[in-house]
Amino acid sequence: MSLWGVRLVGLLLSLSCCWAFSCRNTLSSPDFSLPGDYLLAGMFPLHSAPLEARGRPTVTFCDRSNSFSGHGYHLFQAMRFSIEEINNSTVLLPNVTLGYELYDVCSDSANMYATLSILSILGRRYVEIQGDPADFSPAIVAVIGPDITKHALTTAALLSPFLVPLVSYGASSMVLNARRLYPSFLRTISSDKHQVDILVLLLQKFGWVWISIVGGEGDYGEVGIQELEYQVTRQGICIAFRDIVPFSARPGDERMQSMIRCLVQAGTTVVVVYSGKQLARVFFESVVLAQLTAKVWIATEDWAISTHISSVPGIQGIGTVLGVAIPHRQVPGLKEFEEAYVQADKGVLRPCPQGSWCTSNQLCTECWAFTAQAMPTLAEFSMSSAYNAYQAVYAVAHGLHQVLGCSSGACSRGWVYPWQLLEQIRKVKFLLHKNAVTFNDDGNTLSNYDIIAWDWSGPNWTFRVIGSSSPFSVSLDINTTKIRWHENNNQVPTSVCSRDCPEGHQRVIIGFHHCCFECVPCEAGTFLNKSEPYRCRPCGKEEWAPERSQTCFPRTVVFLTWHEPVSLVLLAANTLLLLVVAGTAGLFAWHLDTPVVRSAGGRLCFLMLGSLAGGTWGLYGFFGEPTLPTCLLRQGLFSLGFAIFLSCLTVRSFQLVFIFKFSARLPTFFRAWVQNNGASLFVMISSTIQLLICLIWLAVWTPLPTREYKHFPQLVVLGCTEANSLGFMLAVTYNGLLSVSAFACSYLGKDLPENYNEAKCVTFSLLLNFVSWIAFFTMATVYQGKYLPAVNALAMLSSLSGGFSGYFLPKCYVILCRPDLNSTEHFQASIQDYTRRCGST
């Protein structure tokens, strides 16, 4: 700062000082001053400020009628008592006496004047500012007070540039935690940050999530509700109504009536009142006038146990009052000290000496006139606050003890700069009547709060301590049985916008607040996580959940096992078919040269039986957990084997029809067909086409094991992907074309000789084949469960057994049961009969 700047600031401060109290002579109270080696200043609200709106700055003189504050008086006496106690001690500050200058800070102007007086040199009415602030050394080495945040902010802002220690006993606002702005500020009351944390825990303790907040104008109320709003919002608590009681408000005026109407419309049961005593009284007088009852009122420490609020007429009917309060601590000997002060002969008030600077904020005419029968009652709230002031004085004394080197038994009596004392006060750590006193990095003491509840059960108002908070961690210990709720059955009142949803219902927000919602059940396949009540989360792919579920369950993995009853039946039928095919092959081999076997195709029958046997082996791949080999082979073996069988059946029927009906008409074609082995060539070409289709299918649309999740929410169905591929459809279509060809050729031979007429049996078997596959594809469109492979296997088994039965069983019957029909004579007679019939037509 430049020299001109320093001089300008000094001039402004001196002018402000003269303006504040206009340097007038007045009466003085000797109790406000005490000489000593080192002086401490005390700032106490001995009188209350007038509650009136001001349009411009005015000077408020404190010693007015009907403005005396008993609470401030006890704080005033606590400092006087602590100084006397320290001076009488030979341990803390031996051979050193402390003095004081006490000020009544009833108003902003009185607080400003007191602060400038502290910074000025005694006997002068200006503040002398040094070029180096470290050289600044006023007569006052430390300041105790003031009591409220508004005054503390002014005083801390003015004292901090000079590093004059300011230890407040009542200013709890979080704004004062700013070390950069207020480096010399400390306090013996907990910061509002801790108080807000306790208020949030109190709301959470009883499940109150729909609240209203009313604050008092000024830093204490406005900053407090701002932090409270931030903290409760983070914890999921909704604020339905928020307002500020202005300084200009009066009980029942239009502004307060409007506030109460809005409070009622908000519909909350719980109201947090974060305000100082004066504005809190205005608010509650308006509440009583509006006959607002059945609420839970949450109090901050400034008014929780204050008789200034509990004495409001009719306040006992407003509901339940809970709050946080400074723990009740006694200042041993303070009550006796006050009684001795009243009884002492104080003489008479005298005018200020000429040239002195005593003014109206160092005067208390009512204090002078107290008697033993008429003196302020030292209630618990005042005693707790007095203890904080008492503690602040002792903290300064312990700091002086270190600065003056009193540990040796004698103090040095050296000059003390404010910054030296501030440094030592921050480091103090001592026990005061078994209570530890120390400051953290923000200049706050580590102390707890009591949780209190008002009690009107007796003839007079009182309060109960129902719990406490921990000074080291943010936690509450509350005995709820001590609370007398306003409800008839003494039940804990609820304060919610919407009641909790039943299990498995998500909250759908209505309006702007997340506390107001309607309940919607979670759909199947979703669940509600308790930590996220506003959205039903989908289950994992391997999980399922019914409607209204709070958790997901593992899906059951299903497939067609070997031991299923339907599996056993199909396996037995397939194995029986395989054995019968093998037996038929042996039977045909034994009767290979008989007319029945030769007319059935001779050696071609073994290819047909082999293809049917190959198809039956494919059926075993439908049972058990699907694997890549079983997926590859089960449909491929059947498709290829059945195609070979149908090719043989088609060419066999074609040959019979051509021989009996067209050989004479087309002799050249017939000779070419016989000479070039047309039947074998057709079977080879037809089978090769199906083989190529199957190879392309397996290569391009490779059937793979799959897990199906869509059709059954509780199940994972294991299967193969072949039914969804184009290759599978091509293979089935090709077999269908061969079936149609075989059917057509068989139908054309319906009038052939009896021993060669296979139309009826083959037609039946092919119709069974068509019906089986139509049934399978129809079932596959409506059902995708674990038994679909069984349906597929049944269709394949029906096709194979139908083909075998329609073609081979009649021939086996002739060989085994009618050997008389298995003769050359019988076949020649049948052919001659066919020739006669053709000739007659």
C-alpha positions, 0 to 999 in steps of 0.5 A: 500500500502506498503512503498516500493510500495509507493516509487516505484509509487512516483519514476515512477511518477517523472520520467514520469513528467521529461520525459513529458516536459524535464525540459527546459527553455522557455518563459512564459505568466504571464496570466497562473498563479495568486497567491492566498490563495487557488489555482485552476488548469485549463486545456484548449486546447489553441492549437490543437494537430497535426493530425498525426499517431504516432508509439511511444510516443512523446512530443508535444509542444503546442505553435506552429504556425497555431494550435491556438484554439479560442474555447479553448481561450474562455474557458481559459478566462472564468476561469480567469474571474470567478476567478476575479469575485469571488475575487471581491465579498464580499459574496462568499469568503470574505477575501480569494482570489483564485489563479490559474495555467492554462495549455494548454492541447493540446495533451496527453503528455501536459495533462499528464504533467499538471496533474503531475504538479498539484499533485506535490509541487510547485517548485519541479518536483516530486509527493510526495506520503504520506503513508495515501492518506488522508494526501496528500495536494498539492498546487492545491485544485481543478482542472477545466477541461480537455475538452475531455474524453480521457484527462479526463480519464487520469487526473481522474485516477491520481487524484482520488487516492488522492481525488483531485476534478476534475470538467470537463466542456466538458468530457461527456463520460459515462465511467466517471460515474464509481464512484469506478474508478473515485471517485473525478470526477464531471462535469458541462456538461450532461453525454453522457448517457442522450445525447444518450437517447435524440438521440434515442428519436429524431430518434423515433420522426421522425420514422427513424428505418434504420440508419447508425452510424459513430463514432470517434476513442477514448473514446468519440466516441467509447463508445458513439456509443456502448451505442447508438447501445445498446439503439436503438436496444432495441427500435427496430431501426436497424443499417445498417452500423457502422464504426469508423473514425480512428485518422490516417484518412485523407480527401479522403484517401483510408480508408475514401473512403471505409467508404463512399462507404459502407455508400452509399451501406447501403442505409440509409437516416439517419446517426448519427455522434458520434465524436469529432470536429477534426475527424468529420471534416475529415469525412465531408470533405470526404463526400463532396469529395464523393458528398454524398447528400440528407441525414439527419445527426444527430450531437452530442453536440461536433460538432452540432453548431461548426463552425469548421464543418460548415466551411467545403467547400461545406458542405451546400449540404450534406442534413439536419443536426439535432443535440443536443447542449448544451443550449445557456447560457451567461456568463455576462461580459465575452465578455467585459473581453476579450476585456479589456484583448486585450486592456490592456498593457501586456508588453512583454513575458519574460523567465522563472525565474531560477529554476521555472517550467514554460514550453511550455504548459503555453505559448500562443504567439498569445494570447499576440499579439491580437488586438481589430480588430483581436481577436477570435469571441465569438460564441454561441458554445464557449459561452455555453462551457465557461458557463460550465467552469464558472459554474465549478469554481463557484461550487468549490468556493461554496464548499470552502465556506462551508469548510472554514465556510464563512457563518458567513461573514468571512472565516477561512483560514484553511488548506484544504485537497482535500477530504474535498473540494470534499465532499462539492462540491458534496453537493453544491446547488446554483443558478448561473444567475437563473440557478440551479447548483447541482450534482447527485450521479454520479457527473453529473449536471442536465441539458437539451439539445437544439435540433438544425437544421442547416440553410443555407437559408441566406447568411451565416451558422446559426442554429435554436433551434427547441426544447429542452429536459427535464433535469428531464425526458427523453422527447423531445419538438420539433417544426417541422415547424422550420426545413428546410428539404432537400426534395423539398416539405419540407417533413420529409425524411423517413429512413426505410428498408421496409415500414410498412405493411398494416393492418392485415399483419405480417412482415416476416424478410428477412436477419439479420435485423428485419427492413427488411421484407416482408408483409404476410396477416394473415390467417382467424382465426388469427389476428395481434397484433400491439405490435407484428407485426412479428407473427399472433396470433390465436384467442381464441376458442370462437372468430373468425377473417377474413383474414387480421384482427387486432382483433378477434370477438366473435363467434355467438352461434347458435342452432335450436331454437323453433321459427325457421321456420323449427322448427315450421314446424317440431313441427307442423308435429310432434304434428299432428302425435302425435294427429293422433296416439292418435286418431287412438288408440281411433278409434281402441279401439272403433272398437276393436272387428271388423275384421280389428282391429283383423287382424291388431293385436288386442291389439298388435296395441296399443303397436305399437301406443304407441311405435310410440307416444314415438318416437315422444316425442323424437323429441321435444329434438331437439329444443332449447339449448341442455341440458343433459336431452334432449341429453340423451332422444331425440335419446334414445326415438326414437330408443327404440320406433321405435324398439318396433314398428318394432318388432311388425310389423315383428312378425305380418308379420311373423305370417300372412305368417306362418299361410297362408303358413307354418302352414299345413307343420309345425303343431308342430312348429305352435302349440308351437308358439301359446301355448307359445305366440311366438309373445309376446315373440319375441316382448319382447326379441327384445325390450329388446335387443334395451333397453340394447343397449340404456342403454349401449350407454347412460352409456358408450358413454353418449350424452353430450351437445357440442360446435362445432368450426371447420366447421364454423369460425364465429359460435359456433354450439351447439349440442349433441355428440350422432352422433359420438358414437358407441352406437348410431350407434349400435342402428341405426344398430339394427333398420335397421336389424329389418326394413330389417326383417319386409320388408322380412316378408312383401314381403313374404306375398305379395300374401296373401288375400287382407285383410291380404296383407300389403306388398305394404304399409309396403314396402313403409314405410320401404323404406321411413325409409331407404331413410330418414336415408341414407339422414341424414347420407349423410348430416351429412358427409358434413354439421355440422351446426345448421340445422343438428338437423332439418335434424335428426328430419326430418329423425325420423319424416319420419320413424315414419310417414312412419311406421304409414301411411304404417300400420295404415292408410289403416285400418283407411280408411276401418273403417271410409270410407268402413265399408262394408269391415270391416265385417266377411263375407268379410274377409271369402270371401277373405280367400276362394278366396285365397284358391281357387287360391292356389288350382288351382296352 
